[in-house]
Amino acid sequence: MEVKTRLTAEEFFKLYPQESGIELINGEVFEMPAPDANHQDIVGNLFYFLKGHVRVKGKGKVFVAPMDVVIAEDIVLQPDILFVEDINKVKKKIHGSPDLVVEVVSPSTLKRDLTDKMKLYERHGVREYWLVFPLEKTIMVYELTEKGYELFSFATEKGKVKSKVLEDFELEVEEVFGGL
């Protein structure tokens, strides 16, 4: 008898219908630890500025985790923040690749965010990928090019980062990490 060790998104949702903090990467289930207070504060700050910008522009939607994103038949991710321009991708879950993804990196997610997820997002056409490093107070914005992800904008402690996907969006790094 053959034992199936990899799941499809459909099988994943039958096993984990309303769980949060669980992702499916290439058919394998990964549990994520609950984020700490600093992580949540940073996510909240970023979400506030991104959501405000998108609301003013009137184009697309911004979501905060936990929100299931079905990128492929065997990939279901929960980015910290995501933006989709095409609201037809939005059902009860997001179906298809977001246009922008933000991951706040913690020691327990460092390898997955910098390698595994970055490669997945790149391969599946996520146009912009933000990596946020709380300890270093750094934000790195990567844009998808013909060569893959290339650093588009970054700032540490002070200065601004810019988005290529969100027209006219700039963010003071101090506003994200202020008080931390």
matplotlib code that plots the C-alpha trace (Angstrom):
import matplotlib.pyplot as plt

x = [0.0, 1.4, 1.3, 0.7, 3.0, 2.2, -1.1, -2.9, -4.5, -8.0, -6.8, -5.0, -8.2, -10.2, -7.6, -7.1, -10.4, -10.0, -6.6, -4.3, -0.5, -0.3, 1.1, 1.4, 4.6, 5.2, 2.6, 4.2, 2.5, 4.4, 3.2, 4.3, 4.8, 2.6, 4.3, 5.5, 4.2, 6.9, 6.2, 2.5, 3.1, 5.3, 2.7, 0.0, 2.0, 2.7, -0.9, -2.1, 0.0, -0.5, -4.3, -4.6, -2.7, -4.7, -8.0, -7.0, -6.0, -9.2, -7.5, -7.1, -7.2, -4.7, -5.0, -3.2, -2.5, -4.0, -5.3, -4.8, -3.3, -3.6, -0.7, -0.7, -2.3, 0.2, 1.1, -1.0, 0.8, -0.1, 2.0, 2.0, 0.5, -0.5, -1.9, -3.9, -4.8, -7.3, -10.1, -11.4, -8.7, -10.5, -13.0, -13.0, -9.3, -7.0, -6.7, -3.6, -0.5, -0.7, 0.9, 2.8, 3.8, 5.3, 7.0, 8.2, 11.3, 11.8, 14.6, 12.3, 11.2, 14.5, 15.5, 12.0, 11.4, 14.8, 15.0, 12.0, 9.2, 11.2, 11.8, 8.1, 6.9, 9.4, 8.5, 4.7, 4.9, 4.5, 5.6, 7.0, 8.4, 9.1, 11.4, 11.2, 13.9, 12.7, 16.1, 17.9, 15.0, 15.4, 13.0, 14.1, 11.8, 12.4, 10.9, 10.3, 12.4, 13.2, 16.2, 14.2, 14.0, 16.2, 16.6, 14.5, 14.5, 15.8, 16.3, 17.7, 16.6, 16.0, 15.0, 12.2, 11.4, 9.4, 7.0, 7.1, 3.7, 1.9, 2.1, 3.5, 3.9, 6.7, 7.1, 9.4, 11.1, 10.9, 7.1, 7.2, 9.7, 9.0, 8.9, 10.4]
y = [0.0, 3.4, 6.1, 9.6, 12.1, 15.2, 17.1, 19.2, 22.4, 20.8, 18.0, 20.5, 22.5, 19.3, 18.5, 22.1, 23.9, 26.9, 26.6, 29.6, 29.5, 26.5, 26.6, 24.1, 24.3, 21.8, 19.5, 19.6, 21.0, 23.6, 25.0, 28.5, 29.7, 32.5, 35.9, 38.0, 41.5, 43.4, 41.4, 42.2, 45.9, 46.1, 44.2, 46.5, 49.6, 48.4, 47.4, 50.8, 52.7, 50.2, 50.0, 53.8, 54.2, 51.6, 53.1, 56.5, 55.1, 53.0, 50.1, 46.6, 45.2, 44.8, 41.8, 40.9, 37.4, 35.0, 34.9, 31.8, 32.4, 29.4, 30.0, 26.5, 23.1, 22.2, 25.7, 27.6, 30.4, 33.0, 36.1, 38.7, 41.3, 41.0, 43.2, 42.1, 44.4, 42.1, 41.7, 38.7, 36.7, 37.4, 34.8, 33.4, 32.8, 34.4, 32.3, 33.1, 35.1, 38.4, 41.4, 42.4, 40.3, 41.4, 39.0, 40.2, 38.0, 36.4, 34.1, 31.1, 32.0, 33.5, 30.6, 30.0, 33.7, 34.3, 31.2, 28.9, 31.5, 34.0, 31.4, 30.4, 33.9, 34.6, 31.4, 32.2, 35.8, 37.9, 41.2, 42.7, 41.0, 42.9, 41.5, 43.3, 42.8, 44.0, 43.6, 45.5, 47.9, 47.3, 47.0, 45.5, 45.7, 43.3, 43.7, 40.8, 41.3, 39.0, 37.9, 37.2, 39.3, 42.3, 44.8, 47.9, 49.8, 49.5, 51.5, 50.9, 52.8, 56.0, 56.9, 55.8, 52.7, 52.8, 50.4, 49.7, 48.0, 50.7, 53.9, 56.8, 54.8, 55.7, 54.8, 56.2, 53.3, 55.1, 55.1, 51.3, 50.6, 53.7, 52.9, 49.4]
z = [0.0, -1.0, 1.7, 0.5, 2.1, 0.1, 0.0, -2.5, -1.4, -1.5, 0.8, 3.0, 3.6, 4.4, 7.1, 8.4, 7.5, 9.9, 11.3, 11.3, 11.3, 9.0, 5.5, 2.7, 0.7, -2.1, -0.5, 2.9, 6.0, 8.1, 11.4, 12.3, 15.8, 17.0, 16.4, 19.3, 20.2, 18.3, 15.1, 15.4, 16.1, 13.0, 10.9, 12.2, 11.3, 7.8, 7.2, 8.4, 5.9, 3.0, 3.5, 3.7, 0.5, -1.4, -0.1, -1.4, -4.8, -4.9, -6.6, -5.2, -1.6, 1.2, 3.7, 6.9, 8.2, 8.7, 5.1, 3.0, -0.4, -2.8, -5.2, -6.7, -6.3, -3.6, -2.1, 0.4, 2.2, 4.8, 4.2, 7.0, 4.5, 0.9, -1.8, -4.8, -7.6, -9.3, -6.8, -8.8, -7.0, -3.7, -2.6, 0.9, 0.3, -2.3, -5.4, -7.5, -6.7, -4.9, -6.5, -3.3, -0.3, 3.0, 5.4, 8.8, 9.5, 12.9, 13.9, 13.5, 10.0, 8.7, 6.4, 5.1, 4.3, 2.7, 0.6, 0.4, 0.3, -1.8, -4.4, -4.4, -4.7, -7.5, -9.4, -9.1, -10.3, -7.1, -8.5, -5.3, -2.1, 1.0, 3.8, 7.1, 9.7, 13.2, 15.0, 12.3, 11.7, 8.0, 5.1, 1.8, -1.3, -4.1, -7.6, -10.0, -13.2, -16.1, -14.0, -10.9, -7.8, -7.7, -4.8, -5.7, -2.4, 1.1, 4.3, 7.7, 10.8, 8.9, 5.3, 3.0, 1.1, -2.1, -3.9, -7.6, -7.5, -5.5, -7.4, -5.4, -2.2, 0.0, 3.7, 6.4, 8.1, 11.5, 11.2, 11.0, 13.8, 16.0, 19.7, 19.3]

ax = plt.figure().add_subplot(projection="3d")
ax.plot(x, y, z, "-o")
ax.set_aspect("equal")
plt.show()
